[in-house]
Amino acid sequence: MPEIKNALPVPEVCDACCSSNIELTTNDRIYGRIYGDWPKVYFCNDCKAAVGCHPGTEIPLGRMADRRIRQLRAKAHKAFDQLWRSGAMTRHKAYKWLAGALKIPVDECHISWLCEDQLNLTIEVSSKYYEDNSEALHRRKAKQDEKRYKREKQ
């Protein structure tokens, strides 16, 4: 079994509605068909909240969430991930920066662990950082791409 740092325990009650009517099942309960190579999820039969599992395990990826919160997580990832994917900072530094912005410990800074207010703040601060620094980010990325091209050419 893969080792997961900071693994959350298996949910005994739903994080969305506090029901104990949770089962380990597959993600077709959410989407109508199986998605991905590891479709295991914890699913609340009362409010339909869910959370996926780390590949190859029954360890939850985060906290259970209803559809609205899962969509908010996707928006938060979209806004936040562009910071490290753009080359503005490494992924590790980006999470350290976000933890500081959210005033939480770095080891608790996972999009799937955040509450609604923290998700909204993640979207706000990440989008603002990217917007305020986009020109510099594009210049840095172009410079990195040029160096990579020269190395590959040699």
C-alpha positions as CSV (number, residue, x, y, z in Angstrom):
1,M,0.0,0.0,0.0
2,P,1.4,3.4,-0.9
3,E,2.5,5.7,2.0
4,I,0.3,8.8,2.2
5,K,1.6,11.8,4.2
6,N,-0.9,13.5,6.4
7,A,-3.6,10.9,5.5
8,L,-7.1,11.7,6.7
9,P,-9.0,8.9,8.5
10,V,-11.8,7.0,6.8
11,P,-14.9,9.2,7.3
12,E,-17.3,7.9,10.0
13,V,-19.7,10.8,9.5
14,C,-20.4,12.9,6.5
15,D,-18.5,16.3,6.5
16,A,-21.5,17.9,4.7
17,C,-24.5,16.6,6.7
18,C,-23.1,14.6,9.7
19,S,-24.8,11.4,8.7
20,S,-23.2,8.1,9.4
21,N,-24.9,6.6,6.3
22,I,-21.6,6.4,4.4
23,E,-20.4,3.6,2.2
24,L,-17.2,2.9,0.2
25,T,-18.3,2.5,-3.4
26,T,-17.3,3.6,-6.9
27,N,-17.6,7.0,-8.5
28,D,-20.4,6.0,-10.8
29,R,-22.7,6.8,-7.9
30,I,-21.7,10.4,-8.5
31,Y,-21.2,10.6,-12.3
32,G,-23.4,7.9,-13.6
33,R,-20.4,5.9,-15.0
34,I,-16.9,5.0,-13.7
35,Y,-14.2,7.6,-14.2
36,G,-10.5,7.1,-13.8
37,D,-8.1,4.3,-12.9
38,W,-9.1,4.2,-9.2
39,P,-12.8,5.0,-8.9
40,K,-13.2,4.3,-5.2
41,V,-15.2,6.9,-3.2
42,Y,-16.8,7.4,0.1
43,F,-20.4,8.3,-0.6
44,C,-23.1,9.7,1.7
45,N,-26.4,8.0,1.0
46,D,-28.3,10.9,2.7
47,C,-26.9,14.1,1.1
48,K,-24.9,12.6,-1.8
49,A,-21.6,14.1,-0.6
50,A,-18.5,12.2,-1.6
51,V,-14.8,12.1,-1.6
52,G,-12.4,10.0,-3.7
53,C,-9.6,7.8,-2.5
54,H,-5.9,8.0,-3.0
55,P,-5.0,5.6,-5.9
56,G,-4.6,2.0,-4.8
57,T,-6.0,2.7,-1.3
58,E,-9.1,3.3,0.7
59,I,-7.6,6.5,2.2
60,P,-9.8,9.6,1.5
61,L,-8.2,12.3,-0.7
62,G,-9.9,15.0,1.5
63,R,-13.1,15.8,3.2
64,M,-16.5,14.7,2.0
65,A,-18.2,17.4,-0.1
66,D,-21.5,18.0,-1.9
67,R,-21.6,18.9,-5.6
68,R,-21.4,22.6,-5.0
69,I,-18.3,22.3,-2.8
70,R,-16.6,19.9,-5.3
71,Q,-17.2,22.5,-8.1
72,L,-15.8,25.2,-5.8
73,R,-12.7,23.0,-5.3
74,A,-12.3,22.7,-9.0
75,K,-12.4,26.5,-9.4
76,A,-9.9,26.8,-6.5
77,H,-7.5,24.3,-8.2
78,K,-7.8,26.1,-11.5
79,A,-6.9,29.5,-10.0
80,F,-4.2,28.1,-7.7
81,D,-2.5,25.6,-10.0
82,Q,-1.8,28.3,-12.6
83,L,0.7,29.8,-10.2
84,W,3.0,26.8,-10.1
85,R,2.3,25.5,-13.6
86,S,3.1,28.9,-15.0
87,G,6.6,28.7,-13.4
88,A,5.8,31.6,-11.0
89,M,6.9,29.4,-8.2
90,T,7.5,25.7,-7.5
91,R,4.5,23.6,-6.4
92,H,5.9,23.4,-2.9
93,K,6.5,27.2,-2.7
94,A,3.0,27.8,-4.0
95,Y,1.4,25.7,-1.3
96,K,3.6,27.4,1.3
97,W,2.5,30.8,-0.1
98,L,-1.2,29.7,0.0
99,A,-0.9,28.4,3.6
100,G,0.4,31.8,4.6
101,A,-2.4,33.6,2.8
102,L,-5.0,31.3,4.5
103,K,-3.1,31.5,7.8
104,I,-3.0,27.7,8.2
105,P,-0.1,25.2,8.6
106,V,1.5,24.1,5.4
107,D,0.8,20.4,6.1
108,E,-3.0,21.2,6.3
109,C,-2.9,23.2,3.0
110,H,-4.8,20.8,0.6
111,I,-7.6,22.1,-1.6
112,S,-9.7,19.1,-0.7
113,W,-9.3,19.9,3.1
114,L,-10.5,23.5,2.8
115,C,-13.8,24.9,3.9
116,E,-16.0,27.1,1.7
117,D,-14.6,30.4,2.9
118,Q,-11.0,29.2,2.5
119,L,-11.8,27.9,-1.1
120,N,-13.2,31.3,-2.0
121,L,-10.2,33.1,-0.5
122,T,-7.9,30.7,-2.5
123,I,-9.6,31.7,-5.7
124,E,-9.4,35.4,-4.8
125,V,-5.8,35.6,-3.8
126,S,-4.5,33.2,-6.4
127,S,-6.3,35.0,-9.2
128,K,-5.1,38.3,-8.0
129,Y,-1.5,37.1,-7.7
130,Y,-1.5,35.7,-11.2
131,E,-3.2,38.8,-12.6
132,D,-0.8,41.2,-10.8
133,N,2.3,39.2,-11.9
134,S,1.2,37.7,-15.3
135,E,3.6,39.8,-17.4
136,A,6.6,38.8,-15.3
137,L,5.4,35.2,-15.2
138,H,5.3,35.1,-19.0
139,R,8.7,36.6,-19.3
140,R,10.2,34.1,-16.8
141,K,8.5,31.2,-18.6
142,A,9.8,32.4,-22.0
143,K,13.3,32.7,-20.6
144,Q,13.1,29.2,-19.1
145,D,11.8,27.8,-22.4
146,E,14.6,29.5,-24.3
147,K,17.3,28.0,-21.9
148,R,15.7,24.6,-22.2
149,Y,15.7,24.9,-26.0
150,K,19.4,25.8,-26.1
151,R,20.3,22.9,-23.8
152,E,18.3,20.4,-25.9
153,K,19.9,21.8,-29.1
154,Q,23.4,21.3,-27.8
